[in-house]
Amino acid sequence: MNVVVTGAAGFIGSHVAEVLLSEGHEVLALDDLSGGFRENVPVGARFERRSVIDPLDDLFESFRPAAVYHLAAYAAEGLSHHIPVFNFTNNAVGTANILAASYRSGAKHFVFTSSIAAYGHPHTSEPFDEETPCVPCDPYGAAKLACEHHIRSCQAYFGGPAYTIFRPHNVFGPRQNIADPYRNVVGIFMARAMQGKPMPIFGDGSQTRSFSYIDTVAKCLAHAPMAGAAANATINIGGDQPMSVLELSRQIARVLRVPHQVEHLAPRKEVQHAHCRHDVARRIFPGEYSELVSIERGLEKMADTLSGQAIPPPTECPSAIEIEDNLPPSWRDRLVGSSERIRCAK
Ligand SMILES: NC(=O)c1ccc[n+]([C@@H]2O[C@H](COP(=O)([O-])OP(=O)(O)OC[C@H]3O[C@@H](n4cnc5c(N)ncnc54)[C@H](O)[C@@H]3O)[C@@H](O)[C@H]2O)c1
């Protein structure tokens, strides 16, 4: 079938596009390259450099996708407090635009990557399930939750497209941008360790996350329109194994074969324990979940793909900073003055 994958030059989108191509689908890869790389788009996909906030009916109506996978977003959760207008425009208005184009062009299924940021900071050390109340604590999570409601309301009002909303968490693996200093703790640690520098940890590193290797996540996303029970479902997706950020830094030093060096920064406001139940995902995608890769093995696989590679220059935030107050000092040094720089570049 014909499918559109937005964000296909990014990390997860490129893997989803690759799975779809390998299974014989025609893939239109849409990305504005604001956070991704042209070389990530898998061979065989048709690439269009367009923004999800621009009119796209020409493209959708000529391609007539049966399914649309909407992954494009700027996914820097902590930074979203400081770029709220950009965050809502890119991530929420962009989603409304892609959903409208999907509906008008007759798409039957809409796959959306929300985030566990939609849950906010529940006061529990228990894993979140899909019934855990959603009380997002930052603009990134708030925009994702708004998109979820909008997608469901569109399906209820117009009778389609069917949707599958995924809430992924801490996904990592090959093709992840390791040069973005504002997101992806695995990538940040890998880049620093490869440079022989200490890995920066906010607080004491006892916060836990279930870091999730890409393969199972990408396959579940790709297969959602073909899995009957995924229609109109909301699904946590990722690994089950919690690990502290401090232990992650030890594992990264191990797989890169470098000394373990960390630098403790002032704690920031963040959820202490973020991990999920995946009973729904396991029921709908038993085959994909039977291949779940452990964090330790996933890090080894990611390190193998980085071996001998130069670290790309740091990528910058695609937006000017809108509110500078409360920026962590390590970010302030890079970002102060960025408003002026980004205005000049435009
Ligand atoms: N990586 C994770 O752990 C994680 C966790 C939860 C949710 N998600 C969600 O999954 C999706 C993919 O995340 P990722 O980690 O692959 O990020 P990524 O940055 O690697 O990929 C996102 C892609 O979207 C593109 N993009 C951004 N704004 C765009 C726009 N206006 N028009 C067109 N393209 C645009 C970027 O250029 C980039 O290639 C995002 O929606 C993210 O919010 C990711």
The ligand as an SDF file (V2000), in Angstrom:
LIG
                    3D

 44 48  0  0  0  0  0  0  0  0999 V2000
   12.9200    9.0010   20.7240 N   0  0  0  0  0  0  0  0  0  0  0  0
   12.1010    8.7910   21.7550 C   0  0  0  0  0  0  0  0  0  0  0  0
   12.5110    8.2270   22.7640 O   0  0  0  0  0  0  0  0  0  0  0  0
   10.6650    9.2230   21.7060 C   0  0  0  0  0  0  0  0  0  0  0  0
    9.8730    9.0210   22.8420 C   0  0  0  0  0  0  0  0  0  0  0  0
    8.5380    9.4060   22.8050 C   0  0  0  0  0  0  0  0  0  0  0  0
    8.0010    9.9480   21.6730 C   0  0  0  0  0  0  0  0  0  0  0  0
    8.7970   10.1450   20.5790 N   0  0  0  0  0  0  0  0  0  0  0  0
    8.1860   10.7470   19.3850 C   0  0  0  0  0  0  0  0  0  0  0  0
    8.5480    9.9620   18.2620 O   0  0  0  0  0  0  0  0  0  0  0  0
    8.6790   10.8070   17.1240 C   0  0  0  0  0  0  0  0  0  0  0  0
   10.0340   10.5990   16.4690 C   0  0  0  0  0  0  0  0  0  0  0  0
   11.0510   10.9190   17.4170 O   0  0  0  0  0  0  0  0  0  0  0  0
   12.5940   10.7270   17.0910 P   0  0  0  0  0  0  0  0  0  0  0  0
   13.2530   10.3430   18.3370 O   0  0  0  0  0  0  0  0  0  0  0  0
   12.7530    9.8640   15.9060 O   0  0  0  0  0  0  0  0  0  0  0  0
   13.0310   12.2130   16.7500 O   0  0  0  0  0  0  0  0  0  0  0  0
   13.9450   12.7650   15.5770 P   0  0  0  0  0  0  0  0  0  0  0  0
   14.2400   14.1870   15.8850 O   0  0  0  0  0  0  0  0  0  0  0  0
   15.0780   11.8650   15.3040 O   0  0  0  0  0  0  0  0  0  0  0  0
   12.9730   12.7320   14.3290 O   0  0  0  0  0  0  0  0  0  0  0  0
   11.9830   13.7040   14.1220 C   0  0  0  0  0  0  0  0  0  0  0  0
   12.0260   14.1160   12.6780 C   0  0  0  0  0  0  0  0  0  0  0  0
   10.9720   15.0580   12.4560 O   0  0  0  0  0  0  0  0  0  0  0  0
   11.4510   16.0560   11.5750 C   0  0  0  0  0  0  0  0  0  0  0  0
   10.6440   17.2560   11.7600 N   0  0  0  0  0  0  0  0  0  0  0  0
   10.5470   18.0280   12.8620 C   0  0  0  0  0  0  0  0  0  0  0  0
    9.7160   19.0590   12.6190 N   0  0  0  0  0  0  0  0  0  0  0  0
    9.2790   18.9210   11.3450 C   0  0  0  0  0  0  0  0  0  0  0  0
    8.4120   19.6750   10.5230 C   0  0  0  0  0  0  0  0  0  0  0  0
    7.8270   20.8020   10.9460 N   0  0  0  0  0  0  0  0  0  0  0  0
    8.1680   19.2350    9.2550 N   0  0  0  0  0  0  0  0  0  0  0  0
    8.7620   18.1040    8.7950 C   0  0  0  0  0  0  0  0  0  0  0  0
    9.6170   17.3690    9.5270 N   0  0  0  0  0  0  0  0  0  0  0  0
    9.8670   17.7740   10.7910 C   0  0  0  0  0  0  0  0  0  0  0  0
   12.9090   16.2530   11.9590 C   0  0  0  0  0  0  0  0  0  0  0  0
   13.6580   16.8260   10.9110 O   0  0  0  0  0  0  0  0  0  0  0  0
   13.3330   14.8330   12.2820 C   0  0  0  0  0  0  0  0  0  0  0  0
   13.8900   14.1990   11.1510 O   0  0  0  0  0  0  0  0  0  0  0  0
    8.4290   12.2280   17.6110 C   0  0  0  0  0  0  0  0  0  0  0  0
    7.0700   12.5540   17.3690 O   0  0  0  0  0  0  0  0  0  0  0  0
    8.6860   12.1450   19.0950 C   0  0  0  0  0  0  0  0  0  0  0  0
    7.9570   13.1250   19.8010 O   0  0  0  0  0  0  0  0  0  0  0  0
   10.1170    9.8090   20.5770 C   0  0  0  0  0  0  0  0  0  0  0  0
  1  2  1  0
  2  3  2  0
  2  4  1  0
  4  5  1  0
  4 44  2  0
  5  6  2  0
  6  7  1  0
  7  8  2  0
  8  9  1  0
  8 44  1  0
  9 10  1  0
  9 42  1  0
 10 11  1  0
 11 12  1  0
 11 40  1  0
 12 13  1  0
 13 14  1  0
 14 15  2  0
 14 16  1  0
 14 17  1  0
 17 18  1  0
 18 19  2  0
 18 20  1  0
 18 21  1  0
 21 22  1  0
 22 23  1  0
 23 24  1  0
 23 38  1  0
 24 25  1  0
 25 26  1  0
 25 36  1  0
 26 27  1  0
 26 35  1  0
 27 28  2  0
 28 29  1  0
 29 30  1  0
 29 35  2  0
 30 31  1  0
 30 32  2  0
 32 33  1  0
 33 34  2  0
 34 35  1  0
 36 37  1  0
 36 38  1  0
 38 39  1  0
 40 41  1  0
 40 42  1  0
 42 43  1  0
M  CHG  2   8   1  16  -1
M  END
$$$$
